[in-house]
Amino acid sequence: MLRLVIGWESCLLVHPAVPARAWFDGNVGAGVMKRMKVRSLLRSLLETVAVAAVYYITARLGQLLAISPGNVTAVWFPSGIMLALVLLRGYRVLPGVFLGAFAGNAWAYFDASSISGLTATVFCGTANGVGNVLCTGGAAYLIQRTTGTRNPFRRSVDVAKFILFGALLGPTVSATFGVTALCMAGFLAWDAHAFAWLTWWTAEGLGVLTITPALVVWATSSWRSVLPFRSLEKLVFLLLLLAGPIGLWNDRLVTRPLHLSLFVITSLLLWGAFRLGRRLTFLAILLVSGIAIVTNATGRGPFLDLERSQALLELQCFLAILTGSILVVTTVVFEHREMYESLQERTDVTQTLLDSMPCVALLIRPGTREIVASNKAAADIGAVPGRCCYASWWRRKEPCPWCQAPKLWASGEDQHLEIEGAQAIWDAHWIRVSDDVYMHYAFNITERKKVEKQLSKSLREKEVLLREVHHRVKNNMQVISSLLNLQAAQVKEPRFEGMVRDLQDRVRSMALIHEKLCQSRDLAEIDFRQYAENLTSYLLQSYEDTSGKVALELDVEAVPLGIDFALPCGLIINELLSNALKHGFLDRETGSIRVGFHVHDGFRELTVSDNGVGFPHGVDYRTTSTLGLQLVIALVEQLEGEIELDHDNGTAFTITFAGS
């Protein structure tokens, strides 16, 4: 078993018996690295030999169809195979290309009868090897550099670059090197240079056009997805592909000038291009070209009324034009199919999103107001793709006057509007999606508006009822206050008269709360400053004997206060202010009372202070027997607050409690 150790620069397979630290001691690591380098070198050597062998074998097959002059072959299989290998495996296969080209051409023109003959053989082999390396490597570099991929058969523009660099420019270099070397070595007459160069160039270009696409596409695709038996149509196509060219390529069907077989083969390839995709079509190109060349070389097929070399050359030109055209057509069809599938996928996603919206949703073109897509809710009211939104939805002959699409396009900001139609109320939105499409969606809020209207009506009724309650409570308390006032007039003893007046003040402070709530817009809270002003003003009027020599300072923040807090605070102010007016200035001509209310960090602070004679030092206000202070302590506990007394300068009570 081996374990993986990450070193500085590479991943090494380490035997478990060797500690990982020993790798960095030098001896073990250096030995393993040396063995890995040897293995890598052996793999590269084997790959080079394999590529050279493939080149040599396919070259010998091509030379079986060699024609005069110069024994130049009309079909060159290695050009397409080597370009495919460079695209798939990289430039490391180029040494094998050189060795294979050298061996194949040297064997074809081998002459060991003399030193000059042997030198000419080596020269031709070397020139052909260099030409093939430049042809294959240069074409692969230009294809990958301009297309950015090793598979240039996904876009039509990449196919055009493949044809330009691989089938036209590359063979130009190889044919120039090869034919010129043959002429310089004496194996070919210079006056035959042009015809031999054209034959060579056509052979290599045809090899690239027929073999490279099939190898590259099949090597970069899943084999299971193209098995013929997975589709009856593919099976029929494969059978026709194998039997059709052989059966049609006979003398009875290829009479000039009709060449019926050529039209049938072209139709077969177009069938594959439009229906079966790139892989089977490129395979069909390879098989049809091979069958055509073999049958033509054996004396069957078209162009037999020409001389053999001319017939092969004309067949090459026909196959090159046919192959190039089918390559382009197949790739354009594949490209359009991918675009259609991508567009269909986007359309499906868009439709799914539209259908998931719980409202009427449309995609509309701004110029024509044509509906591009709509969901089921929109289709139910007649707004379907292909129709104008205002005609299908609103049954109008012209754009709706309330439509916000022009405003959306002018400002670029999303628009919103409530539209009240004859039978429904819509909460409509306009959103820009792209430069030529905007989304218009609207919620039917008719039922919601009905509910809101009912709730609003019910709320108004409850507000009226609540105001009536506060008003009646206030009236009842005023009746009680009036009764207490009448009772106080009949009481002759001053002590009992004061008790009745204190009770009357307490009732009045509570009645004032309900009066303010009745008058307030918010039935749950009152303005505490206004309430404090009214309460203190009433108390000063109640104690006319003392109020004339006492100045009242009111420092109350204008904060809203609920009845649960306002009522206890009002009673506390009533008790403490009444005590100050009754007992704080008995032996003094003048004085001042301060009432404050402030909010600090979520806590509320109520202060009632005076500069009078002060609270007796020997009396504990928390345990006093007077009803007023007992009521104050009880109200502070109700507020869950704290109360403090300051004796330094008169009397100052401070109540602190948390706000809600």
C-alpha angles and dihedrals in degrees: 000000000000130000128205121242121186110222132182098283110003147022112261130196106231126195111234092231090064114073115235091236090060089065090071095046088083107237103073095036094048092051095051092045089052092051091048091052090050091050091048090050091049091050091050090048093049090048091051092049091047092051091047090049092050090049093048095047094047090044091055089050090052092048089060086074094047117142135194142297104061095353089273112169121231093212124048113186097176094067094065094039095049094047089051091050093050091049092048103034103025134235094313089088092062094090088058089049090054094047093046093048091046093050096043096049095038091054092048092053099028113154118171096162092102143005091255091051091050090047091051090050092052091045093052092046092049093046091049091047093051091045092051092048091050091044097048099034095042094047092048091048094050092045094050093040094052099036100034093221141080090227107062094175100088098078130041093228089055090050089053089053090048091053092046098048102025104036103027112023099033096051088047090064094043094046092048093051094043102044093040090051091051091052093046091049092049097245091115132035116241092232088062092050096100097050093042091048091051092048092048093046092048093047094052093043091050090049091053093046096048105035108029098059093049094048096044096045095044092045092052096043137077110263095209092060092060103042106134095224091061088076131033091214091054090049092052091046092051092050092049089046092057100037103029103066093043093049096042096044096084136114096257094060101036101061115143135283096015102050092188092184091060092057091047093050091047090051090049092053092046088052089056093045094053100035114023107039136235102304100057092036093053089046089051090052090053094048096043092049092049094048092046094051095044094047091045091050090051093053103268134103134044129329091038092133087071129076110278096253092045091047092053092046092049090047089050092053091048092049092046092052092043093046094047092049093048090047091055094043092048093049093046090051090047091047093049091046091053090047090049092048091048091047091046090050091050090046091051091049091048091048091049091051092047093049090050092059112098093222144052106294128183137175108213137183109234098219102050098019086230115161111241098181137356138182129238093267090057092046090054090063093044100263101133131155116279096034131092115261096228093048098045099037107029097023092232130144095218136032115293114262091225094052110127096197095103090050090048091053093045098047102026090223125121114259132217132187139160111231121197110203131182094269105014145027116230132201096209130193133186119201128177112234103173140339093285105024135058131183121236115188130167136185120218100233097171094114092042091053090050091051091046090050091050092047091048091050091047091048092051090050091051091047090053090047093048093048088050090052093050090045093052093045089051091049092048091050091048088053089052090048090050091050090050089050091053090047092050090054090058096047110096100185112084095218093058091041090058092050091052091048091050090052090048091053091051092051090047093052090053093045089052090058092057091044091056092046090051091052096041123097088221109059092197100055139033134203100261095200093058090045092051092049092053093044096049091044090054092048093050089052090050093057100047093159093061103026093071093067098035125083116211119214115195117196105169126147117232096244127147113247129189123233091253089064102027095057097053091042091050092051091047091052089047093053099042095042091047091051091050092050093046102041110012101075106030095127098029134088097207139015145145137241124202126202115188136176123180140161119227124177094332094315124107122218124200117190129186113178140159137183094227131117092305135233114299110265095218095056124087106217091201093062101032119131095226114115094222096059092040087055091049092052091048092050092050089053089049089055089047087233140129131250128206132186125211118198099178100098111012115305128323125177116192120191119190125188138159120260124234 
